[in-house]
Amino acid sequence: MSVEALGHLSKMEASLDTEGRVDYQLPIDDRRISMNTLIGQSISIEHIGDIHCIHCGRRTKKSFSQGYCYPCFSKLPQCDTCIMSPEKCHFHHGTCRDPEWGEKYCFTDHFVYLSNTSGVKVGITRGTQLPTRWIDQGATQGLPIFRVQTRYQAGLIEDCIREHIADKTHWQKMLKGNSDSVDLHSLRDELMAKSEDGLEFLEQEHGLQALQRLYNENITEIKFPVEQFPEKVKSLNLDKQPLVEGVLQGIKGQYLIMDAGVINIRKFTAYNIKFTA
């Protein structure tokens, strides 16, 4: 099958089938490329020189926060520091960059979860973003452990639990293979016990209705389309190497795994590229 497409990259869209297998689509402007069918074939991605901000469309020499120009990065609420560190939310101080945006996206149900990426970690996401969030980070297992009413509350719980477990993924390790399966239910109970003093304080501050502990959720098992994991992880960068090409050996998280190296598609959101296979 021969494929050629020109346009701006976006992060890959992913869905799970009933067997837990991930299906990937690569958006290039309005077109969607089915990536699973290309595994085992040679592909190339060529940056043809332009980056256009995903918010305002302005041409920019450098992408900030995965697809924004610097003015948008400096003023948009979705680029503020509290998005990466929600426990630092400053909405209640009246300093939110866009209160209407904050009410829509931050004052809505969020999950605190455990996921198995390069090992087990704690994380948070909006209620509508599971299992997408787990797929994007390359998790082979995921389990929601709290449902809360705001992003800020999720950040406070995550801050409490990460005293006892990692909150970051080691992406190189994640790309070298799948971590051993873990009993996330037992680990959840262990972490809640270790964090009990902090969790009880937050429940008293925010109310049990706002912070709901989840004990009856099933573990989601995720299978990525990878034929061969790399022994050594070599990162490919369109800023340094405008043309990347090789045989596609698999896809995990937002990474294309090729025999020449790996490329993080999300990192190059808004890049104008030529894709061929």
NORGI-V71547 format. One record per run of one state. SS is the DSSP state (a for helix, b for strand, c for the rest). FROM is the first residue (numbers start at 1). TO is the last residue. If there is no record, write none. Layout:
ss->{SS,SS}
from->{FROM,FROM}
to->{TO,TO}
This chain:
ss->{c,b,c,b,c,b,c,b,c,a,c,b,c,b,c,b,c,b,c,a,c,a,c,a,c,a,c,a,c,a,c,b,c,b,a,c,a,c,b,c,a,c,b,c,a,c,a,c,a,c,b,c,b,c,b,c,b,c,b,c,b,c,b,c,b,a,c,b,c}
from->{1,4,10,13,17,21,29,31,35,36,39,42,53,59,60,64,65,68,69,70,76,77,80,81,85,86,89,91,94,99,106,110,117,120,127,130,132,137,141,149,151,162,166,167,171,176,184,195,196,207,211,214,220,222,223,224,226,227,235,236,243,253,255,259,261,265,269,271,277}
to->{3,9,12,16,20,28,30,34,35,38,41,52,58,59,63,64,67,68,69,75,76,79,80,84,85,88,90,93,98,105,109,116,119,126,129,131,136,140,148,150,161,165,166,170,175,183,194,195,206,210,213,219,221,222,223,225,226,234,235,242,252,254,258,260,264,268,270,276,277}
